[in-house]
Amino acid sequence: MEAAPIPHNESQRIQALNEYSILDTLPEAEYDDITKLASQICGTPISSITLIDQNRQWFKSKVGLKENETARDISFCGHAILEPRNVFTVNDARRDPRFEDNPLVHGSPHVIFYAGVPLVTPDGLPVGTLCVIDNTPKDLSPDQVEALRSLSHQVVTLFELRKSKILLEKMAADLRVHNDELERFAQVAAHDIKSPLANISALAQIVLADYGAILPGNAQELLKMLDQSSDTLRRLVDGILAHSKVDAVLSSSQSLVHVRDIMQKTTDLLNTKGEVEVTYDIDGDEIYVNPVALQQILLNLVGNAIKYNDKPVIQLSMGFFETSDDYSFYVADNGSGIRPDAVDRIFRIFEVVASEDRFGQRGTGIGLSTVKKLVEGMGGTITVKSVVGEGSRFDFTLSKFNFS
């Protein structure tokens, strides 16, 4: 008996095999279908997908074999991988000096005929074989050999898909860790920035209250500007933090929501009573959606409708209807409107198209970018129609089949 020599590229070959993370895994139907088909095509009672490890040959899938593995030094497949481009065939092992006294020939599974096609990685490394075995001498036809080759390619394709899946899962896990770290950093940074800003603002207000009467006019203006700048920067930090949390918001669970309730809650949170008239146009009642994300979208759109409105009485309309595939919403107002040249830019992060809002504050350019990211993350789209001086209408959809 001759044990197969060790290939010259053995270390690279073992590394390639280990990258598939397939050794000692449970049976899988995709592989079992291939070995059954190989036996049927070649007319043999035995077939296997065999992987050559350092000291053993292990069967990922098998037909007609009881053992899960055998020693490498008595394997036929160990010889087959030495010629990666060829089909290794032994017509009668009893008459072959390499195998005539092999225990696999004279004992179970009584290998007389053997044909093995090496399983070769895209880098040219043979990690095992797809083989067929019979207990009597045999020859395969050219068509059977070609079919066996084709099946071996399918096995390698499955290996590569498995490897890609493992890499993608690792990348996803690494990305989750990275995102968690970024979120923690954003929270710490936001706290560390906002705390001194609050102190600056408070001190400016104290100085104005206690010493404003004796300060020169320009000093008072500078203190007011300092207070306003601190407030602007705080709102910018809050906006960036909210934008960074979009993925976390999208991962929130979905639940049944009453549309009118969530719309009314939105206007209540923004304290729209008094100078704001709100009407609702709702065709439907309960919807199954991510309530946290929907609430944040509505808060941003309604908040903008109020802030960027130059009318004595703000008229706000909120609507809802549904189609077979989507939930459709709109938020409309009678505000100052958006210039045609600015409509395409309002959803870009940090893009500010209005100089000041109703309360004399400058926007951060983050809110609508966050809205767009939330809407698209829920499988929807958002559009805007606006007429300068008359108002704007934002329409957005959310997919019924989104399960983020």
VOPAGU-2260 file (C-alpha; in pm, 1 decimal, decimal comma):
REM VOPAGU-2260
SITE   aa  ch    i         X         Y         Z
SITE  MET   A    0       0,0       0,0       0,0
SITE  GLU   A    1     123,6     347,1     -86,7
SITE  ALA   A    2      15,7     646,5     119,0
SITE  ALA   A    3     -32,5     952,9     -95,4
SITE  PRO   A    4     252,0    1206,2     -68,5
SITE  ILE   A    5     179,5    1540,1      93,5
SITE  PRO   A    6     120,5    1815,5    -167,8
SITE  HIS   A    7     388,4    2084,1    -192,7
SITE  ASN   A    8     129,0    2351,7    -108,7
SITE  GLU   A    9     -17,0    2165,4     189,7
SITE  SER   A   10     -19,0    2460,2     432,4
SITE  GLN   A   11    -203,4    2685,1     186,6
SITE  ARG   A   12    -440,9    2400,6     103,1
SITE  ILE   A   13    -529,9    2340,8     470,5
SITE  GLN   A   14    -576,2    2713,3     523,1
SITE  ALA   A   15    -816,2    2730,1     226,9
SITE  LEU   A   16   -1009,7    2433,5     367,0
SITE  ASN   A   17   -1036,7    2592,9     710,9
SITE  GLU   A   18   -1164,7    2918,3     560,0
SITE  TYR   A   19   -1479,9    2734,7     456,4
SITE  SER   A   20   -1548,1    2641,6     823,5
SITE  ILE   A   21   -1716,0    2325,6     701,9
SITE  LEU   A   22   -1530,7    2041,6     875,3
SITE  ASP   A   23   -1748,2    1848,6    1122,9
SITE  THR   A   24   -2063,8    2036,6    1027,7
SITE  LEU   A   25   -2404,3    1867,7    1017,3
SITE  PRO   A   26   -2546,1    1716,7     697,2
SITE  GLU   A   27   -2705,4    1963,7     454,9
SITE  ALA   A   28   -2960,1    1885,6     184,6
SITE  GLU   A   29   -2775,7    2086,3     -82,3
SITE  TYR   A   30   -2470,8    1860,2     -55,1
SITE  ASP   A   31   -2669,8    1538,5      -9,0
SITE  ASP   A   32   -2858,6    1607,7    -332,5
SITE  ILE   A   33   -2529,1    1626,3    -520,0
SITE  THR   A   34   -2392,1    1296,5    -384,8
SITE  LYS   A   35   -2722,5    1118,9    -463,2
SITE  LEU   A   36   -2714,8    1257,2    -815,4
SITE  ALA   A   37   -2350,5    1152,2    -859,7
SITE  SER   A   38   -2436,8     792,4    -761,7
SITE  GLN   A   39   -2736,0     784,7    -994,7
SITE  ILE   A   40   -2546,5     927,5   -1291,7
SITE  CYS   A   41   -2246,3     699,3   -1248,1
SITE  GLY   A   42   -2444,6     392,2   -1142,9
SITE  THR   A   43   -2245,4     337,8    -822,8
SITE  PRO   A   44   -2372,9     238,4    -478,1
SITE  ILE   A   45   -2133,1     474,7    -303,3
SITE  SER   A   46   -2049,3     841,4    -345,2
SITE  SER   A   47   -1919,5    1114,6    -117,3
SITE  ILE   A   48   -1806,2    1472,7     -86,6
SITE  THR   A   49   -1473,5    1417,9      86,8
SITE  LEU   A   50   -1254,0    1681,5     249,7
SITE  ILE   A   51    -888,2    1607,3     310,0
SITE  ASP   A   52    -782,0    1735,5     652,1
SITE  GLN   A   53    -429,6    1707,7     796,9
SITE  ASN   A   54    -461,2    1346,2     915,2
SITE  ARG   A   55    -804,0    1232,1     798,9
SITE  GLN   A   56   -1053,6    1236,0     519,9
SITE  TRP   A   57   -1393,0    1358,6     639,0
SITE  PHE   A   58   -1719,7    1308,6     452,8
SITE  LYS   A   59   -1937,4    1617,7     427,0
SITE  SER   A   60   -2199,5    1413,5     242,4
SITE  LYS   A   61   -2215,5    1042,4     167,0
SITE  VAL   A   62   -2422,0     772,2       3,2
SITE  GLY   A   63   -2357,3     408,3      94,4
SITE  LEU   A   64   -2095,6     481,3     363,0
SITE  LYS   A   65   -2130,8     424,5     739,1
SITE  GLU   A   66   -1818,7     601,2     862,9
SITE  ASN   A   67   -1795,2     980,6     895,8
SITE  GLU   A   68   -1418,9     980,2     840,0
SITE  THR   A   69   -1119,9     755,2     781,9
SITE  ALA   A   70    -743,6     796,4     807,2
SITE  ARG   A   71    -581,2    1006,8     538,4
SITE  ASP   A   72    -289,2     767,6     482,3
SITE  ILE   A   73    -521,0     495,3     347,3
SITE  SER   A   74    -742,5     729,2     144,3
SITE  PHE   A   75    -793,5     718,5    -229,8
SITE  CYS   A   76    -889,4    1086,6    -224,2
SITE  GLY   A   77    -544,1    1176,3     -88,1
SITE  HIS   A   78    -405,9    1055,2    -421,4
SITE  ALA   A   79    -678,6    1233,1    -620,2
SITE  ILE   A   80    -592,1    1580,6    -493,2
SITE  LEU   A   81    -234,4    1547,0    -621,6
SITE  GLU   A   82    -365,1    1608,7    -973,8
SITE  PRO   A   83    -619,8    1892,8    -932,8
SITE  ARG   A   84    -698,7    1918,9   -1304,7
SITE  ASN   A   85    -764,7    1551,0   -1364,9
SITE  VAL   A   86   -1024,1    1291,2   -1269,6
SITE  PHE   A   87    -842,1    1027,6   -1064,7
SITE  THR   A   88    -967,6     681,8   -1165,0
SITE  VAL   A   89    -887,4     334,4   -1032,7
SITE  ASN   A   90   -1072,4      69,1   -1234,2
SITE  ASP   A   91    -977,9    -228,8   -1013,2
SITE  ALA   A   92    -798,5    -147,7    -686,9
SITE  ARG   A   93    -711,0    -517,7    -633,4
SITE  ARG   A   94    -477,9    -499,4    -933,4
SITE  ASP   A   95    -328,3    -158,0    -851,2
SITE  PRO   A   96      -0,2    -179,0    -651,6
SITE  ARG   A   97     -91,7     144,1    -468,6
SITE  PHE   A   98    -411,3      -4,3    -325,6
SITE  GLU   A   99    -398,6    -387,2    -356,5
SITE  ASP   A  100    -343,2    -436,4      17,4
SITE  ASN   A  101    -539,3    -125,9     131,2
SITE  PRO   A  102    -779,9    -203,3     420,8
SITE  LEU   A  103   -1054,0      -7,6     240,8
SITE  VAL   A  104   -1028,3    -255,9     -45,1
SITE  HIS   A  105   -1035,4    -579,9     155,8
SITE  GLY   A  106   -1261,7    -444,8     428,5
SITE  SER   A  107   -1561,0    -209,3     441,7
SITE  PRO   A  108   -1656,1     -36,1     216,4
SITE  HIS   A  109   -1474,7    -271,3     -29,7
SITE  VAL   A  110   -1346,4     -11,1    -273,9
SITE  ILE   A  111   -1280,1    -181,5    -606,8
SITE  PHE   A  112   -1367,9      97,0    -848,8
SITE  TYR   A  113   -1294,3     461,5    -758,7
SITE  ALA   A  114   -1330,3     787,8    -950,5
SITE  GLY   A  115   -1265,2    1120,3    -779,6
SITE  VAL   A  116   -1287,8    1475,1    -912,6
SITE  PRO   A  117   -1081,6    1720,6    -704,8
SITE  LEU   A  118   -1271,2    2005,9    -543,5
SITE  VAL   A  119   -1052,3    2299,2    -641,7
SITE  THR   A  120   -1088,6    2648,5    -494,9
SITE  PRO   A  121   -1080,5    2957,2    -719,0
SITE  ASP   A  122    -714,7    2991,2    -614,0
SITE  GLY   A  123    -635,6    2644,8    -752,5
SITE  LEU   A  124    -609,0    2463,0    -419,1
SITE  PRO   A  125    -761,3    2112,3    -396,8
SITE  VAL   A  126    -945,4    2071,6     -64,7
SITE  GLY   A  127   -1112,1    1738,6    -131,9
SITE  THR   A  128   -1303,7    1538,7    -391,6
SITE  LEU   A  129   -1641,4    1442,7    -519,9
SITE  CYS   A  130   -1598,9    1070,1    -566,3
SITE  VAL   A  131   -1798,4     763,0    -668,9
SITE  ILE   A  132   -1715,5     408,5    -559,5
SITE  ASP   A  133   -1825,4      59,3    -667,3
SITE  ASN   A  134   -1757,9    -289,0    -530,7
SITE  THR   A  135   -1680,1    -427,5    -876,6
SITE  PRO   A  136   -1447,4    -314,3   -1156,4
SITE  LYS   A  137   -1595,8     -36,4   -1366,1
SITE  ASP   A  138   -1536,5     227,7   -1633,4
SITE  LEU   A  139   -1714,5     562,3   -1661,1
SITE  SER   A  140   -1830,4     696,9   -1995,7
SITE  PRO   A  141   -1705,8    1037,2   -2110,3
SITE  ASP   A  142   -2053,3    1181,1   -2039,4
SITE  GLN   A  143   -2047,6    1043,0   -1685,0
SITE  VAL   A  144   -1703,0    1192,3   -1624,2
SITE  GLU   A  145   -1817,9    1529,1   -1756,1
SITE  ALA   A  146   -2127,9    1517,9   -1536,6
SITE  LEU   A  147   -1909,8    1438,3   -1235,5
SITE  ARG   A  148   -1692,9    1739,9   -1316,5
SITE  SER   A  149   -1998,8    1964,4   -1338,8
SITE  LEU   A  150   -2125,3    1841,8   -1003,2
SITE  SER   A  151   -1784,1    1907,1    -846,2
SITE  HIS   A  152   -1808,1    2269,6    -964,1
SITE  GLN   A  153   -2143,7    2298,0    -788,9
SITE  VAL   A  154   -1988,3    2170,5    -465,9
SITE  VAL   A  155   -1715,3    2435,7    -482,4
SITE  THR   A  156   -1980,7    2699,5    -554,0
SITE  LEU   A  157   -2160,5    2594,3    -235,2
SITE  PHE   A  158   -1831,8    2616,5     -45,8
SITE  GLU   A  159   -1771,1    2968,8    -177,8
SITE  LEU   A  160   -2124,5    3078,8     -92,6
SITE  ARG   A  161   -2071,4    2947,7     258,2
SITE  LYS   A  162   -1744,7    3137,4     286,1
SITE  SER   A  163   -1908,3    3458,0     159,4
SITE  LYS   A  164   -2192,8    3417,9     408,5
SITE  ILE   A  165   -1945,1    3376,6     693,9
SITE  LEU   A  166   -1751,9    3685,5     583,7
SITE  LEU   A  167   -2071,5    3890,2     550,5
SITE  GLU   A  168   -2186,9    3782,9     897,7
SITE  LYS   A  169   -1849,6    3882,6    1040,0
SITE  MET   A  170   -1860,9    4217,4     861,8
SITE  ALA   A  171   -2214,6    4275,7     990,4
SITE  ALA   A  172   -2107,3    4191,6    1345,4
SITE  ASP   A  173   -1804,3    4421,2    1317,3
SITE  LEU   A  174   -2026,4    4696,2    1177,1
SITE  ARG   A  175   -2269,8    4660,3    1467,2
SITE  VAL   A  176   -1981,4    4692,1    1713,2
SITE  HIS   A  177   -1846,3    4992,9    1521,9
SITE  ASN   A  178   -2189,9    5158,5    1516,2
SITE  ASP   A  179   -2235,2    5095,8    1888,2
SITE  GLU   A  180   -1899,0    5256,0    1955,5
SITE  LEU   A  181   -1987,8    5554,2    1735,1
SITE  GLU   A  182   -2319,5    5595,9    1913,0
SITE  ARG   A  183   -2152,4    5589,3    2253,3
SITE  PHE   A  184   -1893,9    5839,5    2130,4
SITE  ALA   A  185   -2167,4    6066,2    1991,2
SITE  GLN   A  186   -2354,8    6059,1    2321,4
SITE  VAL   A  187   -2043,5    6135,3    2525,5
SITE  ALA   A  188   -1931,9    6406,2    2283,2
SITE  ALA   A  189   -2278,4    6559,9    2279,7
SITE  HIS   A  190   -2286,4    6570,4    2659,6
SITE  ASP   A  191   -1934,5    6712,1    2682,6
SITE  ILE   A  192   -2017,5    6983,0    2427,4
SITE  LYS   A  193   -2365,4    7073,0    2549,4
SITE  SER   A  194   -2271,4    7110,2    2915,3
SITE  PRO   A  195   -2024,0    7399,7    2865,7
SITE  LEU   A  196   -2257,4    7554,7    2607,7
SITE  ALA   A  197   -2537,2    7556,5    2863,8
SITE  ASN   A  198   -2300,4    7718,7    3112,0
SITE  ILE   A  199   -2202,2    7985,6    2858,5
SITE  SER   A  200   -2566,1    8059,8    2780,1
SITE  ALA   A  201   -2663,4    8072,2    3147,4
SITE  LEU   A  202   -2372,7    8301,7    3233,4
SITE  ALA   A  203   -2457,3    8533,3    2944,6
SITE  GLN   A  204   -2816,6    8558,4    3062,8
SITE  ILE   A  205   -2706,0    8623,2    3423,7
SITE  VAL   A  206   -2471,2    8901,3    3316,0
SITE  LEU   A  207   -2745,7    9058,1    3103,5
SITE  ALA   A  208   -2997,6    9035,9    3387,4
SITE  ASP   A  209   -2766,7    9166,7    3661,9
SITE  TYR   A  210   -2544,9    9410,6    3475,8
SITE  GLY   A  211   -2730,9    9483,0    3153,2
SITE  ALA   A  212   -2831,2    9831,3    3269,5
SITE  ILE   A  213   -2471,9    9946,2    3317,0
SITE  LEU   A  214   -2320,1    9773,1    3013,7
SITE  PRO   A  215   -2266,0    9961,0    2688,0
SITE  GLY   A  216   -2512,5    9876,3    2414,0
SITE  ASN   A  217   -2257,9    9693,0    2204,2
SITE  ALA   A  218   -2161,2    9474,9    2502,1
SITE  GLN   A  219   -2524,4    9379,8    2552,7
SITE  GLU   A  220   -2553,7    9283,4    2185,7
SITE  LEU   A  221   -2240,5    9072,2    2208,1
SITE  LEU   A  222   -2377,8    8886,4    2510,2
SITE  LYS   A  223   -2706,2    8824,9    2327,1
SITE  MET   A  224   -2514,6    8695,1    2025,5
SITE  LEU   A  225   -2313,2    8468,1    2256,3
SITE  ASP   A  226   -2634,9    8329,8    2403,3
SITE  GLN   A  227   -2789,8    8278,7    2059,8
SITE  SER   A  228   -2474,5    8113,2    1922,8
SITE  SER   A  229   -2466,2    7874,9    2217,6
SITE  ASP   A  230   -2828,7    7783,5    2155,2
SITE  THR   A  231   -2763,6    7728,5    1784,4
SITE  LEU   A  232   -2469,8    7501,7    1856,2
SITE  ARG   A  233   -2673,2    7303,9    2110,7
SITE  ARG   A  234   -2945,5    7247,9    1851,2
SITE  LEU   A  235   -2682,4    7142,9    1597,4
SITE  VAL   A  236   -2542,5    6885,3    1841,6
SITE  ASP   A  237   -2894,6    6756,6    1911,9
SITE  GLY   A  238   -2959,6    6725,6    1538,5
SITE  ILE   A  239   -2636,9    6536,8    1472,0
SITE  LEU   A  240   -2711,8    6302,6    1761,5
SITE  ALA   A  241   -3063,7    6235,7    1630,2
SITE  HIS   A  242   -2926,1    6171,3    1279,6
SITE  SER   A  243   -2669,2    5925,4    1416,1
SITE  LYS   A  244   -2943,8    5728,9    1592,5
SITE  VAL   A  245   -3151,1    5664,1    1280,0
SITE  ASP   A  246   -3033,8    5303,1    1249,1
SITE  ALA   A  247   -3124,5    5238,5    1611,3
SITE  VAL   A  248   -3467,6    5395,1    1556,5
SITE  LEU   A  249   -3524,5    5181,7    1246,1
SITE  SER   A  250   -3445,4    4867,5    1445,0
SITE  SER   A  251   -3729,0    4942,4    1688,0
SITE  SER   A  252   -4009,7    4687,7    1679,6
SITE  GLN   A  253   -4329,4    4745,3    1483,0
SITE  SER   A  254   -4672,3    4754,6    1639,9
SITE  LEU   A  255   -5032,2    4851,1    1571,4
SITE  VAL   A  256   -5076,7    5229,1    1571,3
SITE  HIS   A  257   -5386,6    5448,6    1552,6
SITE  VAL   A  258   -5305,2    5709,4    1287,6
SITE  ARG   A  259   -5515,8    5987,4    1439,6
SITE  ASP   A  260   -5365,0    5926,0    1783,7
SITE  ILE   A  261   -5005,5    5954,9    1665,1
SITE  MET   A  262   -5083,8    6267,4    1460,7
SITE  GLN   A  263   -5257,4    6437,3    1752,0
SITE  LYS   A  264   -4974,5    6335,6    1983,7
SITE  THR   A  265   -4731,2    6501,8    1743,6
SITE  THR   A  266   -4915,5    6835,0    1748,0
SITE  ASP   A  267   -4957,4    6815,5    2126,3
SITE  LEU   A  268   -4584,2    6761,6    2175,5
SITE  LEU   A  269   -4512,5    7071,2    1965,4
SITE  ASN   A  270   -4767,7    7278,5    2159,9
SITE  THR   A  271   -4955,8    7391,6    1846,5
SITE  LYS   A  272   -5256,7    7531,0    2034,6
SITE  GLY   A  273   -5344,0    7896,4    1983,9
SITE  GLU   A  274   -5163,2    8020,9    1676,7
SITE  VAL   A  275   -5191,4    7692,7    1486,2
SITE  GLU   A  276   -5502,5    7549,4    1324,1
SITE  VAL   A  277   -5475,6    7178,0    1251,6
SITE  THR   A  278   -5703,0    6968,7    1029,0
SITE  TYR   A  279   -5683,5    6594,1     972,4
SITE  ASP   A  280   -5767,6    6404,5     654,5
SITE  ILE   A  281   -5745,7    6040,0     758,2
SITE  ASP   A  282   -5875,0    5745,5     555,9
SITE  GLY   A  283   -5804,3    5448,8     782,1
SITE  ASP   A  284   -5743,6    5368,2    1143,0
SITE  GLU   A  285   -5495,2    5105,1    1262,6
SITE  ILE   A  286   -5166,7    5047,2    1081,3
SITE  TYR   A  287   -4875,0    4815,0    1153,9
SITE  VAL   A  288   -4561,0    5027,9    1156,7
SITE  ASN   A  289   -4254,0    5134,4    1351,7
SITE  PRO   A  290   -4415,9    5397,2    1580,4
SITE  VAL   A  291   -4087,2    5549,3    1700,4
SITE  ALA   A  292   -3968,8    5619,8    1346,2
SITE  LEU   A  293   -4310,1    5748,8    1231,2
SITE  GLN   A  294   -4331,1    5981,6    1532,2
SITE  GLN   A  295   -3985,7    6124,7    1458,5
SITE  ILE   A  296   -4075,9    6183,6    1092,3
SITE  LEU   A  297   -4397,0    6365,2    1183,2
SITE  LEU   A  298   -4229,8    6570,6    1456,2
SITE  ASN   A  299   -3970,0    6698,2    1208,9
SITE  LEU   A  300   -4220,4    6778,4     933,7
SITE  VAL   A  301   -4477,5    6941,3    1162,0
SITE  GLY   A  302   -4203,2    7127,8    1349,7
SITE  ASN   A  303   -4072,6    7271,2    1021,7
SITE  ALA   A  304   -4425,9    7360,5     910,0
SITE  ILE   A  305   -4460,8    7571,2    1224,0
SITE  LYS   A  306   -4111,9    7721,9    1234,6
SITE  TYR   A  307   -4094,4    7823,1     869,4
SITE  ASN   A  308   -4431,6    7995,5     856,3
SITE  ASP   A  309   -4476,0    8369,3     814,4
SITE  LYS   A  310   -4855,0    8386,2     851,9
SITE  PRO   A  311   -5032,9    8526,7    1161,6
SITE  VAL   A  312   -5230,5    8202,2    1190,0
SITE  ILE   A  313   -5053,6    7881,7    1092,1
SITE  GLN   A  314   -5276,6    7643,2     901,0
SITE  LEU   A  315   -5156,7    7285,7     914,7
SITE  SER   A  316   -5308,7    6981,2     744,4
SITE  MET   A  317   -5209,6    6620,5     809,2
SITE  GLY   A  318   -5336,9    6334,5     594,9
SITE  PHE   A  319   -5323,0    5958,2     560,4
SITE  PHE   A  320   -5446,6    5688,4     322,4
SITE  GLU   A  321   -5321,2    5347,7     221,9
SITE  THR   A  322   -5268,6    5143,7     -92,8
SITE  SER   A  323   -5214,0    4770,3    -131,8
SITE  ASP   A  324   -4837,9    4815,3     -81,0
SITE  ASP   A  325   -4786,4    5140,1     112,1
SITE  TYR   A  326   -4902,8    5368,9     388,1
SITE  SER   A  327   -4917,5    5723,7     249,7
SITE  PHE   A  328   -4895,3    6041,2     461,2
SITE  TYR   A  329   -4876,7    6411,9     395,9
SITE  VAL   A  330   -4807,2    6725,2     598,4
SITE  ALA   A  331   -4912,8    7055,3     438,3
SITE  ASP   A  332   -4892,4    7415,6     558,8
SITE  ASN   A  333   -4963,5    7772,7     452,9
SITE  GLY   A  334   -4610,5    7889,8     527,4
SITE  SER   A  335   -4349,0    8085,4     340,8
SITE  GLY   A  336   -4277,8    7803,6      95,5
SITE  ILE   A  337   -3950,2    7685,1     -56,7
SITE  ARG   A  338   -3775,0    7843,5    -353,1
SITE  PRO   A  339   -3773,0    7619,5    -664,6
SITE  ASP   A  340   -3392,4    7622,9    -673,3
SITE  ALA   A  341   -3380,5    7497,6    -314,1
SITE  VAL   A  342   -3629,6    7208,0    -337,8
SITE  ASP   A  343   -3365,6    6960,5    -455,8
SITE  ARG   A  344   -3128,5    7058,0    -173,6
SITE  ILE   A  345   -3345,3    7051,5     138,2
SITE  PHE   A  346   -3291,0    6679,7     206,8
SITE  ARG   A  347   -2912,2    6708,0     202,4
SITE  ILE   A  348   -2751,7    6703,2     543,9
SITE  PHE   A  349   -2629,0    7044,5     670,4
SITE  GLU   A  350   -2802,0    7218,6     376,5
SITE  VAL   A  351   -2976,7    7531,4     510,3
SITE  VAL   A  352   -3200,5    7716,5     262,9
SITE  ALA   A  353   -3379,9    7962,1     495,2
SITE  SER   A  354   -3202,2    8244,4     675,0
SITE  GLU   A  355   -3420,4    8238,1     987,7
SITE  ASP   A  356   -3731,3    8064,6    1113,8
SITE  ARG   A  357   -4042,1    8215,9    1271,5
SITE  PHE   A  358   -3858,5    8252,6    1601,6
SITE  GLY   A  359   -3545,9    8416,5    1461,7
SITE  GLN   A  360   -3334,5    8102,3    1472,9
SITE  ARG   A  361   -3126,4    7957,8    1189,6
SITE  GLY   A  362   -3179,9    7592,4    1101,8
SITE  THR   A  363   -2915,6    7320,8    1125,6
SITE  GLY   A  364   -2987,7    7146,3     794,5
SITE  ILE   A  365   -3018,0    6808,3     966,6
SITE  GLY   A  366   -3390,8    6752,9    1028,9
SITE  LEU   A  367   -3507,6    6680,6     673,6
SITE  SER   A  368   -3200,7    6471,1     603,2
SITE  THR   A  369   -3294,5    6260,0     905,3
SITE  VAL   A  370   -3654,1    6236,0     781,4
SITE  LYS   A  371   -3540,5    6113,6     438,1
SITE  LYS   A  372   -3310,7    5855,6     594,4
SITE  LEU   A  373   -3593,5    5725,1     815,4
SITE  VAL   A  374   -3846,0    5712,1     530,7
SITE  GLU   A  375   -3610,5    5529,4     295,7
SITE  GLY   A  376   -3505,7    5296,8     577,0
SITE  MET   A  377   -3872,2    5195,2     603,0
SITE  GLY   A  378   -3896,2    5120,9     231,2
SITE  GLY   A  379   -4064,2    5449,0     137,1
SITE  THR   A  380   -4012,0    5772,1     -54,3
SITE  ILE   A  381   -4062,1    6140,1      26,5
SITE  THR   A  382   -4141,9    6429,8    -205,6
SITE  VAL   A  383   -4227,7    6796,8    -163,9
SITE  LYS   A  384   -4440,9    7045,6    -355,1
SITE  SER   A  385   -4410,7    7410,2    -262,7
SITE  VAL   A  386   -4515,5    7756,3    -376,6
SITE  VAL   A  387   -4328,2    8054,5    -237,1
SITE  GLY   A  388   -4557,7    8260,8     -17,3
SITE  GLU   A  389   -4836,2    8000,8     -17,5
SITE  GLY   A  390   -4693,2    7697,9     159,2
SITE  SER   A  391   -4549,1    7349,9     121,1
SITE  ARG   A  392   -4673,5    6991,8     116,7
SITE  PHE   A  393   -4454,5    6694,9     205,3
SITE  ASP   A  394   -4580,2    6352,4      92,1
SITE  PHE   A  395   -4415,1    6034,3     213,4
SITE  THR   A  396   -4486,5    5663,1     197,1
SITE  LEU   A  397   -4389,8    5372,3     421,2
SITE  SER   A  398   -4384,9    5018,7     284,4
SITE  LYS   A  399   -4628,7    4771,8     438,1
SITE  PHE   A  400   -4373,3    4499,6     378,3
SITE  ASN   A  401   -4081,1    4664,7     553,8
SITE  PHE   A  402   -3960,0    4469,1     858,5
SITE  SER   A  403   -3643,3    4657,9     957,2
